Amino acid sequence: MDKNVYQGTDKSAIIIEQFAQAGYQINPNALSILLDNEEQYNPYYISQILSSLDDSVLVVDPEHIYLQKKPDDKIKSGECLDIPQKDPDFEDEWIGELDVILDITDQSACIGEYTDFLDYFKNRFYTLSDLLRNRGVSFRPIESIKKRKSGLVEEYDQISVIGMVSDLRTSKNGHRLIEIEDITGTFPVMVLKKERNLFDKAMKVMLDEVIGVTGTLSNDGNMLFVNNIMQPDIPLKANNELGQRNRKGKAVLISDMHVGSNTFLKNEWLNFIEWIKKTSDINYLIIAGDIVDGIGIYPDQEKELLINDVYEQYKAAAQYLNQVPEHIKIVLSPGNHDAVRQAEPQPAFPDRIKSFFNKDIIFVGNPAVISIEGVRVLIYHGRSIDDLIATIPGMKYKDPTRPMIEMLKCRHLSPIYGSRVSIAPEKQDHLVIETPPDILHCGHVHTVGCATYRGVTIVNSGTWQSQTEFQRRMNLDPDPAKAVVVDLSNLNTTIISFDQLS
């Protein structure tokens, strides 16, 4: 908007109103700075100031005001425009080599004290809040809503807030009640059941998820009636983003070998090895966890073990993987059956286990981000899929890509805290998806699925284990002995079955 819209108006009143609508008061000295610098009372610049404010800010002081040059001025003066910069390590993704971009291994520092949990949730909230603010909505702190009676918020104003979901319930009249909280307080919001599409979306909202909501206050100011729910979500990837580098070759994605179980499909695995030896354009093999079956993972597991020592299981797994041709780079990530800590994020395998495998195998934690030929691959074993299927209506194990899409919408690999997935309270939440991947690769649920969401290729790569007695009791029907091949030039996927090959 051009600053000429202010001609013939009370400029100070307009500025005060703009800050008030966003839930802030402005210090007179800060107001004077804006009025004294003619270019700065343009609403565009005020919006920039508002987007930079921390949620704890209630009064905008002079130190919150920064003076910006117009984009045209920057071009004329030869300065660079403010454009998003890549992570310093991100540049390595374009060198055409396999590179580890993000990995928790050797970086864990949490002890499990109260302050660790506080830091963890603050980091999760602030990181996801920043992603929501990138959508261009002016969100205000929850505490500012409670100032309606002071005149800062009109009764029927559209109000937008960001909060972490702390409670979910359905009212006696069938409406969906969601309690959200930020650093300044908590507030209840309601989605009316008559708003069918919005209500269905509200039923998918999960505990501990960070969302943005827009709506109007109730007459008493104690409830927000929601007309829009926003998730951080990933941006839609432009078609021309693929192929911008000379990507070549193919990657094979598998998971859940479960070596050591008497249901490990040895013959099918050998079929896979024979196939990969004959296929000349395979450059990478990426395995998303559960390399072995482990010990004591589920009730009566010992009755279904062929190998009863976990280190012997890894020795056997190494013998199987060492048969892969040397020109194929292998990446191994752990899962919940593996001999690493159960709390996520999980570090890579310890040195004793690594020593069983060929030295050129690359070991990463869970989750991890790697780059292959410039393709960003997010590897996550996928244990949180259990929680998502149990929580979100309509989710089923037969289609593992649907809960994986919900991960991308939430921008978090395990949105629900404290359910089946144990999460270590690191100072940084390593399960947040800050940079959208080109490929999201999971396993865990023993079913195969491929899909595309907003330009991201989604792969759940199944298992090399037939149905166990425990799975039979749980009515889980695996889809074993399959591998997913990804063409790195266009990210097209092909599922190949090895249970019918001789």
N, C-alpha and C positions, 0 to 999 in steps of 0.2 A: 504494500500500500504506500502511495506517495505521501510525503509529509504535508503536501498542500491540503490534505483533508482537514488539517487543523485550522486553516485560515478562517477567521471569524468565530472561533470557539475559545473556550477557556482551556488552554493547553494543560495547565496543572491539574484541573479536574479530570480531564480525560486520562492522564497518566495515572492518577490516583485510582480511578475506576478500573483501569486495566489491571493494576496490581491487586486491587481488592477482589476482582472477579477470579483471580488465580489463587486467592486465599492469603494474600500478604498485605501488610501495611508497609508504607514507605517512609523512611526517615526524611524530614524536611531538607536536610543537607544533601541527601541523595537525590531528592527531587530537584534541588537547585542545580546539581551537576547536569542532569538531563536537560533542564530548561536553558542552561547557559551554553550548551553545545547543540546547536540547532539540528545537526544531523541525527542526534541521538534520541530525539523524542519520536522518531518514526516507530510505529508499532512492530516493525520487523526486528529492530534492535532490542526493543523491550521483550519481545518473545524470546530472543536469544539469551537475554539476561535471566528470564524466568526459567528457561530450560537448564541453566547452569546452577541454579540454587539447590542446595542440599535440603532434604526433607525436614531437617531440624530448624530451618530458618523460618521465623515468623515475621520479623521486621527487616526490610531491605535497607541496609546501611550503605554509606559511601563505598566501603571496601567491596561491596557486591557489584558495584557499577564499573564496568570496563568499557572504554571507548573503542569503537571499531571503525576501521576504514571501510568505505563502500567497496564492493567487489571491483567496480570499474577503476577505483583509485589504486587498488593493489596491482591491477594489470598494467596501468600506466606507469607505475613506479618500479615495475619489474619484480615485485614481490610475488611469492607463490601464493596461490589461493589455498584456503584451509580445506584440504581433502583428507579423507581417512587414510591413515598410514598403516602399512602391514606390520605385524609383529616382526621384530628383528630376525627371528628364526624363520619367518614365513618365506623369506627370499630363497632359502635353501630348497623350497619346494620346486623351484623352476630349473634346477640344475640337471634334471633327468636321472637322478640317482634316488635310491630308496633312502629316505631321511626320516628320523624320528622327530616330530615337531613338539608333541606334548606327552609327558609321561610322569607319573607320580614317583617312580622308583628313586629311592635315595633322597626324596624331598619331604617325606612325612615328618612332621614335627609335633603332632598333637599328643597330649597326655590323657585327655578325657576329663579335664577339670571343667568347672562351670564356665570359666572365661573362654575356654576353647569352643564350647557350644554357642556361647553368645557371639563370638567372632565369626563362627561358621554361618549362623543364620543371618547376621548382618551382611556378610559378604554375599550370600545368596540373594538377599533382598535387594541390595544396592545394585548388584550386577544385572539382575533381571529387570529391575526398575529402569535402569538406563536403556535397556533394549526396548522397553515399552515406550519410553519417552522419545525414542527415535521415530515413532509413528506420527509425531507432530501434534499430539494432543496436549493441552495444558492441564496437567494433573496438579492437584493441590494436596497438602498434608491432611490427614484425617482430622487432626486437631482443629484445623480451620473450619471444618463443617460445623463444629459445635459452637461457632461464633455467630450462627445465624441470628440469634436473638439480639445480638449487638448491632445488627444492621449491615454486617459485611457480606452476608449471603441472603439473597432474596428467596422467598419461599418456593418459587417455581423456576428458579435458575437451573440450567443444566450444569451439573457438577460432575467432575471426573476425578477419581482417586485411584491410587495404586495400593494394593495390600496383599499380604500373605494370608492365605485362607487358614483360619484357626478353628472354624467349626462349620459343620454342614448338617442341616436337618430340614425336614418337611413340616410345614405348619399343619394344624388340624384341618384347615381348608384346602390343603393340597398345594400351597405355594412353596417355592424353594427359598429357604433362608440360608444366607451365607454370611458368616462373620469374618471380616478381614481386619488385619492389623498392620500398622507400620511403626516407625520409631516413635511417633507422637501419640499413638493411642489405638483403640479398636472401635469398630463401627459395624452395625448390622445392615445388610442390604437384602432386598427381597426381589425375586423374580416371580411375577404372577403367572399362574398356570395357563391363563387365557392367551398369553404370548407364546404360542406353541413352539416356534423355532427357537426362540430365545430360551424357553424353558428346557428344551432338549439339550441345548448347549450348557445350561446351568447344571443339568444332571451329570454332565461329564466333568465338571469342576472337581478337583481333588484337594484333599487336605495338604497344606504346605505348599501348594502351587501359588505362584505370584501372578496376579491378574490385575487388569485395569477395568474399572466399571464406570459407566456414565449413567446418570439418572437424575431424578428430582426428589427433593426432600418431602417427607410426610408433613402434615399440618403442624404436628408437635415438634418436628425437627429431629425425631429420634430414629428415623428409618429412611434409607434411600431406596426408592423404587427404581429398579434398573431397567434401562432400555437398550443397553449395549454392554457386552462383555468382550474384553480384548485380552488376547494372550500375546506373549512376546513374539511367537511364531518366527519363521524364517522368511526372508524376502524372496520374492519370485526371481529365479535366476534367468537372466536374459539368454535367448537362444545362442547369441554370438559368443557367450562366455566359454562354451566348449570348443575345442579345437584351436584355441589361441596359442597353444604350444604344440610342438611336434611330438605328440604322444604316440606311443607305439606299443605293440605287444598286447598280451592279455594277462590277467591275474585270475587265479583260482581261489575262491573263498570257501572254506569249510570250517566246521567246528565240532565239538563234542565227540572226540574219538572214543573216549572211555576205555582206553587200553587197561587191561587187568580184570575187566568184567568178563564173565563167561558168555555174555551176550554181545561182546565185541565181534564185529563182522569181518573176520580176518580175510576170508576169500574175496569178499567185495573190495576190501582195502587193497589187496594184491591186484585186483582188476584195475583199480584206480591208478596204482603205480605203473602198471604196464601201459595204460593209456597215456599217462603224463610223460612217460619216456618217449613215446612215439609222436607226441604233439610238439612241433618245433617252435610255435610262437607263444608258448607259456613262459613268462618271465618271473612271476611272483606266485607264492603260495602263502595265503594269510589264514591263520587258524585262530578263531575267537573263543578259546578257552575250553576247559574240561578235557585236557590232553589224556588224563588217566581217570579211572573211576574213583580213586581215593579209598579211604578207610573210614567207616563209621559216619557216612554222610546221611544215610536214611535207615530206618528200622530194618533189621535183618539183612543188611547189605552183605554181610560176611557169607551168607548162604549162596550168593550169586557171584562171588569173586573167583576168578581163575588164578589170580596172583594175590596173595594175602599180605605182601609187604609193599608199601607205597614206593620205596626206592627201586624195587625190582619192577614195579609197574612202569616207572619212568625209564628204566633201562630198556624194557621191551618197546616202549613208545619211541625211544631214540633209534632203535634198530629199524623200526618201520619207517620213520622219517628220514633216516640216513640213506634210504633207497631212492629218494628223490634226486633227480639229476643235479649235478653241481651248479649248472648255469642258472638254476631257478633259486631265487632268493626266498628264504622262508622266514616268516614273522610269526612268533608264538606269543600269545597273550593268555593269561590264566583265567580260570573260572571258579565257581564255588566248589567244585570237586577237587581242585588242585591244592597242592601243599604250600599255600601262602596264607596270609591272614584272611579271614572271612570278611572283615569289614571292608567296604569299598570306600575309596579307590584302593585296588590291590596292587602291590608292587610286583615286579617281574620275579621269576623263579630265583631262588638262592643259588649260589655258586655250586653247591654240591650237586644239585639237579642239572644245572647247565653243563656240568662236566661230562654228562653222559652223551651229549649231543655234539654234532659237528660244530666246529668253532665258528663257521660262517653264518650260523643261524642267529637271527636277531630276536632278542627277548625284550618284550615290553610289558608294561603293567596293564591293568584293566580299570578304567578305559585308557586308551592311548590314541593319539593322532599321528599318522604317518603320511608321508608323501611318496607316491610312486609315479614316476614320469609326469610330475606336476599335478597328479590327481590326489586330492586330500581325502584320506580314508579315516573315518572315525570307527575304531574297533571297541566294541563293548560287549561283554559276554551276554548280558541281557537278563539278569536275574529279576530286575524290576518288572519285567513283562508279566510275571506272576501277579504282582500287586495291581498292575493296570487292568489285567483281565478280570481280576476279582472285584475291582472297584467300578469300572466304567461299563454301563449297560451295553450289551451287544457284542462285547469283545470275546473272541474264542481262540483257542490254541491252534485251530486249523488254519487260521489266517494271522500269522504273527506280524505281518506288516502293518496292521491297523494300530496296535499299541505302539509300534515304533514310530508311526506318524504322529501319535500323540506326544511322544518324546520331543519331536521336532517342533510341534506347536507350543509346547511348554518351554522349549529351549533348555530342557533338563532331562538327563538320562534316568533319573530316579526321583520323580517329584514328591512322592509320599515318603515322609521320614518316619522311621520307627515301626514299619510293618515287617514284611519278610526280609527285606534287605537291610543289613546292618551297615550304617554309614559312619565312617570315622569323622569326627568334628575337626577337620583341618581348618586352618585360618582362611584358606581359599577353597571354595566349593569347586572341586575338579570335575564334578558331574554336570556343571552348567555347559551348554553348547554355545559358547560365545561366537565363534566363527562357524558358519554353516559348512558342513563337509560336502564333498562331491558324492561320497559313498558313506552310508551308515551300515556297518556290518555287525550283526548280532548272531547269537546262537541260543543255547540254553533250553529252548522249548521243544527241540527235536522234531520240528516241522519246518518245511522249506517254503519260502515265499519271496517273491521279488515284486517291487512296485517302484513308482516314481512319485515324489511329492515336491512340488514347487522347484523342480530341477535337480533334486537330490535322489540318487539311486539308492533304494532301500533293499537290503538283502538279509534274510535269515537263512542260514546255510545248513540247517538240519543236523544230522547225527550219523555216527558209524556204529550205532548200538541198536540192536533189536529191542523189542518191548521187554522190560523187566517185570517181575512179579509185582513190585511196588507200583510201577506205572499201570499195570493191569488193574490193581485195586483202586487206583486213582482215576481210572477210565481215561488214561492218556494213551493215545495211539500214535506212535512215532512214524516218521517218514524218512527211513534211513537210506544210507549208501548213495547219496547224491552230492554233487558238487556244483557250485555256481561259477560259471566262467564270465568274466567281465572284460569286454573289449575296451581297452583304455583310450582308444581314439574317439569313441562316441558314447561310452558307458552303457552300451546295450548288454543285456544279460542273457545267458543260456543255461538252463538247468540240465545236467547230464546225469543219468542214472547208471549205476554200476552193478545193480543186483541182477541184471539180465545179461551181463557180458560174460563171456567165457574166457 
